[in-house]
């Protein structure tokens, strides 16, 4: 995969998800059937905004890809709690878990590619 294209696409995705989580944390939490507070959801959103801004900046993207991959693991841990039987929104939480798991695989593959090909990573710093 072209790192420059991945950098831009994942940067924009991170910003969109992050702004949503920061602007409407209670709605996101309720939508997924989660039980933690608005500040926690806002913190997850801030992490997404930071990784998105990093990916869209003119620097090598490697560390930002790893930040996304690590963030995906945090998201999966939280969503794993949301798929319990006591969550009336369990089906939505399962869908979100699956989507984040798929994105995590992509993020990890791209982070590994950037680490293995430093020349392409430097070229993506445009």
C-alpha positions in Angstrom: 0.0 0.0 0.0 1.2 3.5 -0.8 2.2 5.0 2.6 1.4 8.6 1.5 -2.2 7.6 0.6 -2.5 5.5 3.8 -1.2 8.4 5.8 -3.7 10.8 4.4 -6.7 8.5 4.5 -6.0 7.3 8.1 -5.3 10.8 9.2 -8.6 12.0 8.0 -10.4 9.0 9.5 -8.7 9.7 12.8 -9.8 13.3 12.8 -13.4 12.4 11.9 -13.6 9.8 14.7 -11.8 12.0 17.2 -13.9 15.1 16.6 -17.1 13.0 16.9 -15.9 11.5 20.2 -14.9 14.9 21.6 -17.9 16.8 20.4 -20.5 14.3 21.4 -19.0 11.9 23.9 -22.3 11.0 25.6 -24.0 10.2 22.3 -21.1 8.0 21.2 -21.0 6.2 24.6 -24.8 5.7 24.5 -24.8 4.5 20.9 -22.3 1.8 21.7 -23.9 0.9 25.1 -20.8 1.8 27.0 -20.9 2.8 30.7 -18.0 5.1 31.2 -18.0 8.8 31.6 -17.8 11.6 29.0 -14.3 12.5 30.0 -13.0 9.0 29.1 -14.7 9.1 25.7 -13.3 12.6 25.1 -9.8 11.3 26.0 -10.2 8.5 23.4 -11.3 11.2 20.9 -8.3 13.4 21.8 -6.0 10.5 21.1 -7.6 10.0 17.7 -7.3 13.8 16.9 -3.6 13.7 17.9 -2.8 10.7 15.7 -4.8 12.2 12.8 -3.0 15.5 13.1 0.4 13.7 13.2 -0.5 11.7 10.1 -1.5 14.8 8.2 1.6 16.8 9.2 4.7 16.8 7.1 6.7 14.4 9.1 7.6 10.7 8.7 4.4 8.8 9.6 5.8 5.7 11.2 5.3 6.7 14.9 1.8 7.9 14.1 0.9 4.6 12.5 2.1 2.8 15.7 0.1 5.3 17.8 -3.0 4.3 15.8 -2.3 0.6 16.2 -1.8 1.0 20.0 -5.0 3.0 20.2 -6.9 0.3 18.3 -5.9 -2.2 21.1 -7.3 0.2 23.7 -10.5 0.6 21.7 -10.8 -3.2 21.4 -10.4 -3.6 25.1 -13.2 -1.1 25.8 -15.5 -2.5 23.1 -14.8 -6.0 24.5 -16.5 -5.0 27.7 -19.5 -3.6 25.7 -20.3 -6.9 24.0 -21.5 -8.4 27.2 -25.0 -9.8 27.6 -26.1 -6.9 29.8 -25.7 -4.4 27.0 -28.9 -3.8 25.1 -26.8 -2.4 22.2 -24.7 -5.5 22.0 -25.2 -6.0 18.3 -23.9 -2.5 17.6 -21.0 -3.0 19.9 -20.2 -6.3 18.0 -20.2 -4.4 14.7 -18.0 -1.7 16.2 -15.6 -4.3 17.6 -15.4 -6.0 14.2 -14.8 -2.7 12.4 -12.1 -1.7 14.8 -10.5 -5.2 14.6 -10.3 -4.9 10.8 -8.9 -1.4 11.1 -6.3 -2.6 13.6 -5.1 -5.2 11.2 -4.7 -2.5 8.5 -3.0 -0.1 10.9 -0.6 -2.8 12.1 0.3 -3.9 8.5 1.0 -0.2 7.5 3.0 0.4 10.7 5.2 -2.6 9.9 5.5 -1.6 6.3 6.7 1.9 7.3 9.2 0.4 9.8 10.6 -2.0 7.1 10.8 0.6 4.4 12.3 3.8 5.8 12.8 5.3 2.3 9.1 5.1 1.5 8.3 6.4 5.0 10.5 9.5 4.5 8.9 10.0 1.1 5.4 9.9 2.7 6.5 12.9 4.9 5.0 15.2 2.3 
